[in-house]
Amino acid sequence: MKILLPLLLIFSVCYGEILFFDDFSDGDDEGWIHFGNASFDVFNEKYCIFSQAARGLGKSINSDGMGFMSTSDYSVICSIEMECGTESGILARYENSDEWYYRMILQPNNSRILIQRKIDSGATFGIDEYSIQLLYDTVYFVRFQVSGNLIQGKIWQGSIEEEPDYWQLEASDSVQPNPGYFGVFSGGYGKNMVSWSSLFDDITVSTPITQNLSHITWASIKSSGFSQ
């Protein structure tokens, strides 16, 4: 089930104004745009980006309307479970392969999360990183937020209600101010990499949050009555 609510719904909770929501309960990824040498499918109401035959990366992007996001400032939260591979995460302000965008990356093999500014056809710059033990086959909640020049990220286990009130990643960067698309990605690299896979669920985009978090459940979003 995908919810596109830029003008229809305001949640005055930790999400701010909900702009987009997809829990994949309809069994497909209609509206998502795919890139890369990967397969994209929905299994058991979870969005899977994977490859069983090649090294590389796949990403899937979306927005709260027709074209780019309606605002440059937004917060993306979802659950991520890496089954295998090198990296997985969330991207923001993506326009095309020749323009800069931001991404928050989970790297279990390197025991870290990080933020990068990247251009697919060129260079990649690390903006901030944080050391943390990450396990495969484990569900994490991840939030990635872009607001003006401020780029922030956090990760935690448990439930949505247990979101920490601090950012583990935080940096300032002004190179890409345009809205672009948000998205998710998964990849696997290395000489012996033969398969990689990540599962995503409950992808929610809102206006930027403050650190004065209120608790919310997925049920309260899904029961709002607005769906497409």
C-alpha positions in Angstrom: 0.0 0.0 0.0 1.5 3.3 -1.1 0.3 6.6 0.4 1.0 9.9 -1.3 -0.1 12.7 1.0 1.6 16.0 0.2 -1.6 17.9 0.6 -3.9 15.5 2.3 -2.6 14.6 5.7 -0.6 16.1 8.6 0.7 14.1 11.5 1.8 16.3 14.3 4.0 13.6 15.7 7.7 12.6 15.3 7.1 12.3 11.5 5.9 15.9 11.0 3.9 16.1 7.8 3.8 12.7 6.1 4.7 13.0 2.4 5.0 9.4 1.3 4.5 5.9 2.8 4.8 2.4 1.3 4.6 -0.8 3.3 4.4 -3.1 0.1 1.3 -4.8 1.5 -0.1 -4.7 -2.1 2.7 -7.1 -3.2 4.3 -4.9 -5.8 6.6 -1.9 -6.2 4.5 0.1 -8.6 5.8 3.7 -8.9 9.4 2.8 -8.0 12.1 3.5 -10.6 14.9 1.0 -10.8 18.6 1.4 -11.7 21.6 -1.0 -11.7 22.4 -4.6 -12.3 19.9 -6.0 -9.7 16.5 -7.6 -9.3 13.7 -5.8 -7.6 10.7 -7.7 -6.1 8.4 -7.8 -3.1 8.5 -10.9 -0.9 6.2 -11.3 2.1 5.4 -7.6 2.0 9.1 -6.6 2.1 10.9 -4.8 -0.8 13.9 -6.8 -1.9 16.9 -5.5 -4.0 19.2 -8.4 -4.8 21.4 -10.2 -7.3 22.4 -13.8 -7.5 24.8 -13.6 -10.4 26.9 -10.4 -10.4 28.7 -7.9 -8.3 27.3 -4.4 -8.4 24.6 -2.2 -7.0 20.9 -1.6 -7.5 18.9 1.4 -6.4 15.2 2.2 -6.5 13.9 5.8 -6.3 10.5 7.5 -5.8 8.9 10.8 -4.8 5.8 12.3 -3.3 4.4 13.3 -6.7 5.0 13.3 -10.4 8.7 13.9 -10.8 11.1 15.1 -8.0 10.2 15.6 -4.4 8.0 18.6 -3.6 10.5 19.9 -1.1 14.3 19.8 -0.7 14.0 19.2 3.0 12.7 15.8 4.1 13.3 12.8 6.4 13.3 9.2 5.2 12.8 6.3 7.6 12.5 2.6 7.0 13.5 -0.8 8.2 16.5 -2.5 6.6 17.6 -6.1 6.8 20.8 -7.0 5.0 20.8 -10.7 4.2 24.2 -10.6 2.4 26.4 -8.2 0.5 28.6 -5.2 1.1 26.4 -2.2 1.7 22.8 -1.0 1.8 21.0 2.2 2.7 18.9 5.3 1.8 19.6 8.0 -0.7 18.2 11.6 -1.0 18.2 14.4 -3.5 19.0 12.1 -6.4 18.4 13.7 -9.9 20.4 11.6 -12.3 23.7 9.8 -12.8 25.5 13.1 -13.6 24.4 15.1 -10.5 25.5 14.9 -6.9 23.2 13.2 -4.3 23.5 12.1 -0.7 23.3 8.6 0.7 23.5 6.9 4.1 25.2 3.6 4.0 25.3 0.5 6.3 28.5 -1.5 6.0 28.5 -4.6 8.2 31.9 -5.8 7.0 33.5 -2.5 8.1 31.4 -2.1 11.3 30.2 1.4 10.4 27.5 3.6 9.0 28.4 6.7 6.9 27.1 9.6 4.8 28.5 10.2 1.4 28.0 12.8 -1.3 28.2 10.8 -4.6 27.9 11.2 -8.3 27.4 8.0 -10.2 29.4 9.0 -13.2 32.3 10.4 -11.1 33.6 10.8 -7.6 32.4 9.9 -4.1 33.2 12.0 -1.0 32.8 10.8 2.6 31.0 13.4 4.8 30.7 11.6 8.1 31.0 8.1 9.6 30.2 6.3 12.8 31.6 3.0 14.1 28.9 0.5 15.1 28.6 -3.3 15.0 26.1 -4.4 12.4 24.8 -7.9 11.9 23.4 -9.7 8.8 19.9 -11.1 9.0 19.0 -8.4 11.6 16.3 -5.7 11.2 17.4 -2.2 11.8 15.5 1.1 11.7 17.3 3.8 9.7 16.5 7.5 9.4 18.2 9.7 6.9 17.4 13.4 6.8 18.3 16.4 4.6 17.3 19.9 5.7 19.0 22.8 4.1 22.8 22.2 4.3 22.3 19.8 7.3 22.7 16.1 6.5 21.9 13.6 9.3 21.5 9.9 10.0 20.8 7.4 12.7 20.2 3.7 13.2 18.7 1.6 15.9 17.2 -1.8 16.8 13.9 -2.6 18.5 10.8 -0.8 17.4 9.9 2.6 15.8 9.0 3.8 19.3 12.6 3.3 20.4 14.1 5.9 18.1 17.1 7.6 19.8 16.8 11.4 20.3 20.3 12.0 19.0 22.0 11.8 15.6 24.9 9.4 15.1 25.8 11.1 11.8 25.7 14.8 11.2 27.4 17.1 8.7 27.0 20.3 6.7 27.2 20.2 2.9 25.8 22.7 0.3 26.7 21.1 -3.0 23.3 19.5 -3.8 20.3 21.7 -2.6 17.7 20.4 -5.1 14.9 18.1 -4.0 15.6 15.2 -6.4 14.2 11.7 -5.5 14.6 9.7 -2.3 15.4 6.0 -2.6 16.9 2.8 -1.2 19.8 0.8 -2.5 21.8 -2.5 -2.0 25.0 -3.8 -3.4 27.8 -6.3 -3.3 31.5 -5.9 -4.3 34.7 -7.9 -4.1 36.4 -10.6 -6.0 34.4 -13.4 -4.3 31.0 -11.7 -4.2 28.4 -14.0 -5.9 25.2 -12.7 -4.4 23.8 -9.9 -2.3 20.4 -9.0 -0.9 18.6 -6.5 1.3 15.0 -6.2 2.5 13.3 -2.8 3.0 9.9 -2.1 4.7 7.6 0.7 5.9 9.4 3.4 3.9 8.1 6.7 5.2 9.0 10.2 4.0 8.1 13.3 6.1 9.1 16.8 6.6 12.2 17.0 8.8 11.8 15.9 12.4 13.0 17.7 15.5 14.7 15.8 18.3 11.6 16.3 20.5 10.2 12.9 19.4 6.7 11.7 20.0 5.9 8.0 19.8 4.0 6.6 16.9 3.2 3.2 15.6 2.9 2.0 12.0 -0.7 1.1 12.8 -1.5 4.7 13.4 -0.2 5.6 9.9 -1.9 2.7 8.1 -5.2 3.4 9.8 -5.2 7.0 8.6 -7.6 6.0 5.8 -5.6 7.7 3.0 -4.2 5.3 0.4 -3.5 5.0 -3.2 
